[in-house]
Amino acid sequence: MAAVRVAPRLRSIPLLLPGPGAAAAIQRSNSFRSSSAASARAMSSSSSTSSSPSPYTTLVGRVRCEREIKRSKFIAIAASVPNERAAMSFLNEVKDPRATHNCWAYKVGEQFRYNDDGEPSSTAGKPIYSAIISSGIDMVMVVVIRYFGGIKLGTGGLVRAYGGVASECLKDAPTCLVKPKAHVGMEVPFDLLGTVYHQVKNLCKIVVPEMSYLFIDD
């Protein structure tokens, strides 16, 4: 048996069997269809219950923004992160142990976290996270580093400072739209493997240039 993985868009594209032997090939495949009906139904059920990942907007590269507010220096650094592990790695890379506070927030799909790093509760990490939500950017982390300048800002001032510098950092940052891919499997009789191989290969080049395919012989 041969398994072929194709892009989702190919599900609506009929398999074209070239040449005068197409009818014979279709007749040979009829017996296969009946024997693999249960397998096909199982695959169809599995495909219908799983939803394709949604497109999202994220950053292109790393961005940085710096502001001075009442003698305190705020530096926001943001970058795209694919998961929590990458977010923590990014934090360890950019945080400054000499700074007064290294506050941060990230959003990775439905997962998110934020941290005040010693600032009063919900005055730093949460405003940074709110800035991420307002920007519409996903799979991103923002770290805001503060060097205390001697003047206290108060809770309202801290919220405006951290949220403001994070928003400014993301406002004009270069972004891109990411469209996640999903694998779809189908089974074909071995005697049609060559035909399917060439059809999928042509579709990869013409219809869906970014599509990948894989043939596995059982």
C-alpha positions as CSV (number, residue, x, y, z in Angstrom):
1,M,0.0,0.0,0.0
2,A,1.2,3.5,-0.7
3,A,0.3,6.6,1.4
4,V,0.4,10.0,-0.1
5,R,0.3,13.2,1.9
6,V,-1.0,16.3,0.0
7,A,-2.1,19.8,0.9
8,P,-5.7,20.4,2.0
9,R,-6.6,22.3,-1.2
10,L,-6.0,19.2,-3.3
11,R,-9.1,17.6,-1.7
12,S,-11.3,19.6,-4.1
13,I,-9.0,18.8,-7.2
14,P,-10.0,15.6,-9.1
15,L,-7.3,13.1,-9.9
16,L,-6.7,13.2,-13.6
17,L,-5.7,9.9,-15.2
18,P,-4.0,10.6,-18.6
19,G,-3.9,8.4,-21.7
20,P,-6.2,5.7,-23.2
21,G,-5.6,3.4,-20.3
22,A,-7.4,5.5,-17.9
23,A,-10.6,3.5,-18.0
24,A,-8.8,0.3,-17.3
25,A,-7.0,1.9,-14.4
26,I,-10.3,3.0,-13.0
27,Q,-11.7,-0.5,-13.4
28,R,-8.7,-2.0,-11.6
29,S,-9.1,0.5,-8.7
30,N,-12.8,-0.5,-8.1
31,S,-11.8,-3.6,-6.2
32,F,-9.4,-1.5,-4.1
33,R,-12.1,1.0,-3.3
34,S,-14.4,-1.7,-1.8
35,S,-11.6,-3.3,0.2
36,S,-10.4,0.1,1.6
37,A,-13.8,1.6,2.3
38,A,-13.5,1.1,6.0
39,S,-10.1,2.7,6.1
40,A,-11.3,5.6,3.9
41,R,-14.3,6.2,6.2
42,A,-12.0,6.3,9.3
43,M,-9.6,8.8,7.6
44,S,-12.6,10.9,6.5
45,S,-13.9,10.9,10.1
46,S,-10.6,11.9,11.5
47,S,-10.1,14.7,9.0
48,S,-13.6,16.2,9.6
49,T,-13.1,16.3,13.4
50,S,-9.8,18.1,13.2
51,S,-9.8,21.8,12.4
52,S,-7.0,23.4,10.4
53,P,-4.8,25.9,12.2
54,S,-5.8,29.5,11.6
55,P,-3.6,32.1,10.0
56,Y,-1.9,34.6,12.3
57,T,0.2,37.8,12.2
58,T,3.6,37.8,13.8
59,L,6.8,39.9,13.8
60,V,9.5,39.8,11.2
61,G,12.7,39.9,13.1
62,R,13.4,41.7,16.4
63,V,12.3,45.2,17.2
64,R,13.4,47.6,19.9
65,C,11.9,50.8,21.4
66,E,13.4,53.1,24.0
67,R,11.7,55.9,26.1
68,E,12.6,58.0,29.1
69,I,9.8,58.8,31.5
70,K,10.5,61.0,34.5
71,R,14.2,60.0,34.4
72,S,13.5,56.3,34.3
73,K,14.7,54.6,31.1
74,F,12.4,52.0,29.5
75,I,13.6,49.7,26.8
76,A,11.1,47.4,25.0
77,I,12.4,44.5,23.0
78,A,10.0,42.2,21.0
79,A,10.4,39.2,18.8
80,S,8.4,36.3,17.4
81,V,8.5,33.1,19.5
82,P,7.1,29.7,18.4
83,N,6.5,28.3,21.9
84,E,7.0,28.9,25.6
85,R,10.5,27.5,25.6
86,A,11.6,29.9,22.9
87,A,10.0,32.7,24.9
88,M,12.0,31.9,28.0
89,S,15.2,31.6,26.0
90,F,14.5,35.0,24.5
91,L,14.0,36.5,27.9
92,N,17.2,35.1,29.2
93,E,19.0,36.5,26.2
94,V,17.8,40.1,26.4
95,K,17.2,40.8,30.1
96,D,19.7,42.9,31.9
97,P,20.7,41.8,35.4
98,R,21.8,45.4,36.1
99,A,18.4,46.8,35.4
100,T,15.9,47.6,38.1
101,H,13.1,45.5,36.5
102,N,12.9,43.1,33.5
103,C,9.1,42.8,33.0
104,W,7.6,40.8,30.2
105,A,4.6,39.1,28.5
106,Y,4.1,36.7,25.7
107,K,1.3,35.3,23.7
108,V,1.6,32.0,21.8
109,G,-1.8,31.1,20.4
110,E,-4.1,30.5,23.3
111,Q,-1.3,30.4,25.8
112,F,0.0,33.5,27.5
113,R,2.0,34.6,30.5
114,Y,3.2,37.9,32.0
115,N,5.4,38.9,34.9
116,D,5.9,42.2,36.9
117,D,9.4,41.3,38.1
118,G,9.1,43.2,41.4
119,E,6.9,46.1,40.2
120,P,3.5,46.4,42.0
121,S,1.0,43.7,41.0
122,S,-0.5,44.2,37.5
123,T,1.4,47.4,36.7
124,A,3.9,46.0,34.3
125,G,3.4,42.5,32.9
126,K,-0.4,42.9,32.4
127,P,-0.1,46.2,30.5
128,I,2.5,44.7,28.3
129,Y,0.2,41.8,27.5
130,S,-2.7,44.2,26.9
131,A,-0.5,45.9,24.3
132,I,0.1,42.6,22.6
133,I,-3.6,41.9,22.4
134,S,-4.3,45.4,21.1
135,S,-1.7,45.0,18.4
136,G,-3.3,41.8,17.0
137,I,0.1,40.2,16.8
138,D,0.5,36.5,17.9
139,M,3.4,34.2,18.7
140,V,5.3,37.1,20.2
141,M,7.1,38.1,23.3
142,V,7.8,41.7,24.6
143,V,10.4,42.4,27.3
144,V,10.4,45.9,28.9
145,I,13.6,46.7,30.8
146,R,13.4,49.6,33.3
147,Y,16.3,51.5,34.8
148,F,15.0,53.5,37.8
149,G,15.7,57.2,37.6
150,G,14.9,58.2,41.2
151,I,11.3,59.4,40.7
152,K,8.4,57.0,41.5
153,L,5.6,56.9,38.9
154,G,2.8,55.5,41.0
155,T,0.6,52.6,39.9
156,G,-1.2,54.5,37.1
157,G,2.1,55.9,35.8
158,L,3.7,52.5,35.7
159,V,0.7,51.0,33.8
160,R,0.9,53.8,31.2
161,A,4.7,53.6,31.0
162,Y,5.0,49.8,30.5
163,G,1.9,49.6,28.3
164,G,2.9,52.6,26.3
165,V,6.4,51.6,25.5
166,A,5.2,48.1,24.6
167,S,2.5,49.5,22.3
168,E,5.0,51.8,20.6
169,C,7.4,49.0,20.1
170,L,4.8,46.9,18.3
171,K,3.0,49.7,16.5
172,D,5.3,50.1,13.5
173,A,7.1,46.8,13.7
174,P,7.3,44.8,10.4
175,T,4.9,41.9,10.4
176,C,3.9,39.0,8.2
177,L,0.9,36.8,7.8
178,V,1.6,33.1,8.6
179,K,-0.7,30.4,7.1
180,P,-0.1,27.1,8.9
181,K,-0.1,24.0,6.7
182,A,-2.0,20.8,7.4
183,H,-1.2,17.3,6.2
184,V,-4.0,15.3,4.5
185,G,-3.5,11.6,3.7
186,M,-5.0,9.4,1.0
187,E,-4.5,5.8,-0.1
188,V,-4.1,4.6,-3.7
189,P,-3.6,1.1,-5.2
190,F,0.0,0.3,-6.0
191,D,-0.6,0.0,-9.7
192,L,-1.7,3.7,-9.7
193,L,1.2,4.9,-7.7
194,G,3.2,6.2,-10.7
195,T,0.2,8.1,-12.1
196,V,-0.6,9.7,-8.7
197,Y,3.1,10.5,-8.2
198,H,3.3,12.5,-11.5
199,Q,-0.1,14.2,-10.9
200,V,0.9,15.4,-7.4
201,K,4.4,16.4,-8.7
202,N,2.8,18.6,-11.4
203,L,0.3,20.1,-8.9
204,C,3.1,21.0,-6.6
205,K,4.7,23.0,-9.4
206,I,1.6,24.6,-10.9
207,V,-1.4,24.6,-8.5
208,V,0.1,24.7,-5.0
209,P,3.8,25.7,-5.3
210,E,4.4,25.5,-1.5
211,M,2.9,22.0,-1.2
212,S,5.0,19.1,0.0
213,Y,4.3,15.4,-0.7
214,L,5.6,12.1,0.5
215,F,5.2,8.5,-0.8
216,I,5.6,5.6,1.6
217,D,5.7,2.0,0.4
218,D,4.3,-0.5,2.9
